[in-house]
Amino acid sequence: MTDRISIVVVDDHSLFRAGVTRSLELDSSIKVVGEGGSADEAFDLAKRLCPDIMLLDISMPGNGIAAAREIAGLEGAPRVVMLTVSEDDDNVMAALEAGAVGYVLKGIEATQLILAVKNVAAGDSFVSPNLTLRLLSGIKEKAKPGVLDSLTGQEERTLRLVAKGMSNREVGEILGVHEKTIKFHMTRVMAKLNARNRVEASVLAQKEWGNER
């Protein structure tokens, strides 16, 4: 990656923001280009700085989920990741429905946060692993029994790797195809599973294939 991943961190606790910034910039491919403390500031920073990624707290003034929804409506919108203490199922699903492509808990280690940011920058989604199974309670009969059997061999191989948390690029390298081909397969997979996003598709796959190697 030749260009650094540009990030804006928005949280109403300045000391926490400073810690996140320091953690992210441990990786030379990442640069924090702005900070804010409210939903209004988040929207303004998104418009002015056009970063690759916005890290938003849910409980900041103005509400982070509302900010995510507003930012998602921008032309060339940055990708939004919620960085929060909330493990509430409704908040997780509301954030994803508002356009967020990531949901990370504040206790995450620096190395894992950097990995999450890189995955999102590569066009993928990321949800803290300990929340993944809990998402099942928010997915109501998304797929009928046996629907995974309708996937083609390549679609199944793609979904199995995506469900392990791999990026499109990593899956493409393993399967020996272009990244765009993986995106195409995942679009078809999500349509067949009636999943709103790759996070839901991955959760459904893990529920079905969780005990398989």
VOVEXFI-901829 format. One record per residue (C-alpha): residue number from 0; residue in three letters; x, y, z. Coordinates in steps of 0.001 Angstrom, whole numbers, plus 500000, padded with zeros to 6 digits. Example, Ala and Ser with C-alpha at 12.3 -4.5 7.8 and 13.67 -1.06 7.14 Angstrom:
2
REC   seq   type       xx       yy       zz
REC     0    ALA   512300   495500   507800
REC     1    SER   513670   498940   507140
This chain:
213
REC   seq   type       xx       yy       zz
REC     0    MET   500000   500000   500000
REC     1    THR   501597   503228   498853
REC     2    ASP   499085   505691   500323
REC     3    ARG   498545   505858   504058
REC     4    ILE   495082   505072   505399
REC     5    SER   493598   508373   506595
REC     6    ILE   491426   508215   509706
REC     7    VAL   489341   510611   511783
REC     8    VAL   488693   509662   515425
REC     9    VAL   485553   511072   517062
REC    10    ASP   484930   510513   520773
REC    11    ASP   483981   512972   523503
REC    12    HIS   486827   511770   525766
REC    13    SER   489988   513552   524643
REC    14    LEU   492359   511241   526529
REC    15    PHE   490800   508192   524886
REC    16    ARG   491088   509844   521453
REC    17    ALA   494762   510513   522096
REC    18    GLY   495326   506881   523048
REC    19    VAL   493572   505610   519937
REC    20    THR   495608   507959   517764
REC    21    ARG   498872   506775   519288
REC    22    SER   497848   503135   518892
REC    23    LEU   496866   503507   515250
REC    24    GLU   499993   505415   514279
REC    25    LEU   502171   502575   515551
REC    26    ASP   501602   501351   512001
REC    27    SER   503338   503489   509385
REC    28    SER   500565   502864   506846
REC    29    ILE   497997   504690   508997
REC    30    LYS   497623   508419   509650
REC    31    VAL   495056   510112   511911
REC    32    VAL   494139   513322   510099
REC    33    GLY   491539   514714   512486
REC    34    GLU   489758   514393   515824
REC    35    GLY   486378   515471   517148
REC    36    GLY   484037   515036   520075
REC    37    SER   480465   515100   518753
REC    38    ALA   478190   513958   515936
REC    39    ASP   478166   517454   514431
REC    40    GLU   481959   517559   514422
REC    41    ALA   482085   514074   512902
REC    42    PHE   479926   515142   509965
REC    43    ASP   481913   518335   509447
REC    44    LEU   485246   516476   509563
REC    45    ALA   483959   513859   507126
REC    46    LYS   483015   516564   504631
REC    47    ARG   486158   518678   505040
REC    48    LEU   488849   516031   505339
REC    49    CYS   487387   513197   503236
REC    50    PRO   489216   510493   505234
REC    51    ASP   489221   506836   504315
REC    52    ILE   487742   505810   507673
REC    53    MET   485776   507442   510497
REC    54    LEU   486026   505904   513982
REC    55    LEU   482918   506952   515924
REC    56    ASP   481774   506433   519502
REC    57    ILE   478070   505643   519906
REC    58    SER   477436   507605   523106
REC    59    MET   479060   510915   522104
REC    60    PRO   476919   514091   521993
REC    61    GLY   474545   513917   519064
REC    62    ASN   474726   510095   518900
REC    63    GLY   477299   508195   516883
REC    64    ILE   474761   506048   515053
REC    65    ALA   472955   509167   513831
REC    66    ALA   476309   510524   512699
REC    67    ALA   477079   507285   510850
REC    68    ARG   473776   507491   508990
REC    69    GLU   474405   511107   507990
REC    70    ILE   477987   510418   506908
REC    71    ALA   476894   507413   504841
REC    72    GLY   474811   509782   502724
REC    73    LEU   477820   511842   501640
REC    74    GLU   479188   511512   498121
REC    75    GLY   482345   509419   498324
REC    76    ALA   481541   508739   501981
REC    77    PRO   484306   507438   504260
REC    78    ARG   483841   503993   505733
REC    79    VAL   482492   504157   509273
REC    80    VAL   483613   501986   512183
REC    81    MET   481961   502256   515595
REC    82    LEU   484463   502153   518470
REC    83    THR   482405   501825   521627
REC    84    VAL   481870   500140   524984
REC    85    SER   478327   499127   524057
REC    86    GLU   477755   495409   523511
REC    87    ASP   474008   495928   523147
REC    88    ASP   472616   493815   520303
REC    89    ASP   470271   496579   519180
REC    90    ASN   473150   499042   518965
REC    91    VAL   475219   496630   516883
REC    92    MET   472431   496047   514369
REC    93    ALA   471394   499719   514336
REC    94    ALA   474973   500747   513577
REC    95    LEU   475282   498278   510687
REC    96    GLU   471909   499330   509315
REC    97    ALA   472996   502990   509530
REC    98    GLY   475886   502241   507207
REC    99    ALA   478720   501336   509562
REC   100    VAL   480957   498571   508226
REC   101    GLY   482704   497887   511504
REC   102    TYR   481838   497523   515190
REC   103    VAL   484761   497374   517602
REC   104    LEU   484744   497311   521397
REC   105    LYS   487001   499753   523222
REC   106    GLY   488869   497008   525043
REC   107    ILE   490444   495865   521787
REC   108    GLU   494232   495581   521640
REC   109    ALA   496190   497997   519457
REC   110    THR   497269   495255   517047
REC   111    GLN   493687   494092   516577
REC   112    LEU   492437   497648   516080
REC   113    ILE   495055   498181   513388
REC   114    LEU   494002   494899   511741
REC   115    ALA   490347   495961   511845
REC   116    VAL   491182   499313   510239
REC   117    LYS   493186   497647   507479
REC   118    ASN   490405   495161   506749
REC   119    VAL   487852   497953   506512
REC   120    ALA   490164   500039   504330
REC   121    ALA   490460   497029   502008
REC   122    GLY   486690   497048   501531
REC   123    ASP   485669   494507   504141
REC   124    SER   483642   494587   507346
REC   125    PHE   484829   493897   510881
REC   126    VAL   482919   493075   514058
REC   127    SER   484639   492231   517339
REC   128    PRO   484796   488411   517453
REC   129    ASN   483004   488098   520785
REC   130    LEU   479991   489911   519317
REC   131    THR   479695   487801   516188
REC   132    LEU   477601   484979   517650
REC   133    ARG   475398   487471   519493
REC   134    LEU   474448   488967   516147
REC   135    LEU   472505   485781   515506
REC   136    SER   469759   487033   517833
REC   137    GLY   469283   490029   515563
REC   138    ILE   469033   487989   512385
REC   139    LYS   465524   486593   512164
REC   140    GLU   465235   483648   509805
REC   141    LYS   467526   485253   507251
REC   142    ALA   468092   481965   505517
REC   143    LYS   465907   478892   505253
REC   144    PRO   467405   475560   506316
REC   145    GLY   469686   474234   503610
REC   146    VAL   469978   477542   501744
REC   147    LEU   473764   477299   501918
REC   148    ASP   473450   474199   499731
REC   149    SER   472376   476503   496904
REC   150    LEU   475810   478133   496780
REC   151    THR   478128   477175   493956
REC   152    GLY   481446   475591   494861
REC   153    GLN   483315   478857   494371
REC   154    GLU   480734   480822   496358
REC   155    GLU   480981   478348   499229
REC   156    ARG   484788   478455   499238
REC   157    THR   484650   482249   499215
REC   158    LEU   482137   482473   502060
REC   159    ARG   484021   479971   504217
REC   160    LEU   487161   482131   504023
REC   161    VAL   485278   485408   504510
REC   162    ALA   483566   483906   507575
REC   163    LYS   487031   483332   509051
REC   164    GLY   487591   487098   508943
REC   165    MET   489720   487243   505796
REC   166    SER   489660   490280   503515
REC   167    ASN   488638   490055   499860
REC   168    ARG   492279   490454   498917
REC   169    GLU   493382   487576   501154
REC   170    VAL   490594   485331   499862
REC   171    GLY   491535   486183   496285
REC   172    GLU   495159   485272   496919
REC   173    ILE   494179   481912   498419
REC   174    LEU   491726   481052   495643
REC   175    GLY   493923   482460   492889
REC   176    VAL   491401   484987   491543
REC   177    HIS   491135   488776   491362
REC   178    GLU   489759   490757   494311
REC   179    LYS   486884   491989   492098
REC   180    THR   485881   488385   491497
REC   181    ILE   485613   487813   495245
REC   182    LYS   483425   490906   495588
REC   183    PHE   481194   489550   492795
REC   184    HIS   480859   486174   494515
REC   185    MET   480041   487802   497862
REC   186    THR   477330   489926   496231
REC   187    ARG   475702   486742   494922
REC   188    VAL   476151   484996   498277
REC   189    MET   474460   487829   500170
REC   190    ALA   471559   487824   497721
REC   191    LYS   471046   484062   498110
REC   192    LEU   471210   484255   501910
REC   193    ASN   469050   487381   502069
REC   194    ALA   471827   488988   504118
REC   195    ARG   472048   492765   504316
REC   196    ASN   475839   492755   504478
REC   197    ARG   478842   490431   504610
REC   198    VAL   478735   490468   508418
REC   199    GLU   475309   488807   508423
REC   200    ALA   476418   486379   505704
REC   201    SER   479450   485429   507796
REC   202    VAL   477365   484946   510931
REC   203    LEU   474931   482689   509097
REC   204    ALA   477837   480679   507693
REC   205    GLN   479413   480321   511123
REC   206    LYS   476116   479100   512547
REC   207    GLU   475855   476421   509834
REC   208    TRP   479521   475475   509497
REC   209    GLY   480844   476411   512928
REC   210    ASN   481843   472889   513924
REC   211    GLU   483352   471969   510575
REC   212    ARG   487010   472194   509649
